[in-house]
Amino acid sequence: MEKIYITKNDYKKLIDLIDQKWPHDENDQNLLLELNRAEIIEPQKIPKDIITMNSKVGFIDLETNKEFEYWLVFPEAAEIEKNKISVLSPIGCALLGYKIGEVISLKTPRGNKKIMVEKILHQPEAAGNYQ
């Protein structure tokens, strides 16, 4: 399993999010698993090719070769019509902490998928936003 990287600020906000929810559903548990295996990095030191919260990401579904662009957001900001997906969704959770070029295997309601991160169109930390 690939190592993932999460900023210290994102980690704290995501742990707080999970702590506020009870009981935990499958999506919450998946996020906790991801957080438990992550290497935590200071926001100023996160590489620009890592997907952080509020990043805009381009990826490809390796089965269909269809390309997607989504913002990875906290649940309260999710709006699928505006391409904003929640970190608690299967794809959102899977994207967090990965970098450009990596292939991610994930389980979705429609079955297992493999996606590849193609590009990061915006990463807050790369733009100087460390909050």
Secondary structure as UniProt FT lines:
FT   STRAND          5..7
FT   HELIX           8..19
FT   HELIX           26..37
FT   STRAND          39..41
FT   HELIX           43..45
FT   TURN            48..49
FT   TURN            53..54
FT   STRAND          56..61
FT   TURN            62..64
FT   STRAND          67..73
FT   HELIX           75..77
FT   HELIX           80..82
FT   STRAND          84..86
FT   TURN            87..88
FT   HELIX           90..95
FT   TURN            96..97
FT   TURN            100..101
FT   STRAND          103..108
FT   TURN            109..110
FT   STRAND          111..122
FT   TURN            124..128
//
